Amino acid sequence: MSRAHAIPTDALRRARIDYITEESVYGTVLVSGMIVVAGSYGATSLQVFLSVFGTVVVFWAAHLYAGTIAGHGAFEGDDTTLSTAFRRALRRSVGFLTSALPPSIVLLLGALQAVDDKVAIWVALWLGVVILAILGFVVFTLRGDSWPVRILGSLGTAAFGVAMILLKAFIH
């Protein structure tokens, strides 16, 4: 099938602009890494959740700040206002925050003792793999690639999450 025949829906295009960004991938890998580190020392789901939440907020704020500063008058003749640069950076960073939500919710369920701590930590890690797989699949779908390429792209993106799980297995 040619790319001309694989035009994605408006919903996919909108998702690409707001959520399917490098920040989404980076945020998911960051959360997975924090789960690996925080969960490797017998920490409870609550401790891991608090560690992940705090780290994501700090990294997101730093990313937002850096994006604002870098986008404000970045080159001679650029008259981008500070507020415009902030809005652009905020929009780009939405995926960073939203990618952290599903694993954080699972960790919170563990903290509330709705599920066992270890189960919550492992499910949160595997959820990161699923999120990465979806991000990869959507990107290759938007590009209009064939099904085999979409699947390979999805697996390639998910491999970052699997790498975190292997780190957890080796550290633990």
Secondary structure, 3 states (H helix, E strand, C coil): CCHHHCCCCHHHHHHHHHCCCHHHHHHHHHHHHHHHHHHCCCCCHHHHHHHHHHHHHHHHHHHHHHHHHHHCCCCCCCCCCHHHHHHHHHHHHHHHHHCCHHHHHHHHHHHCCCCCHHHHHHHHHHHHHHHHHHHHHHHHHHCCCCHHHHHHHHHHHHHHHHHHHHHHHHHC
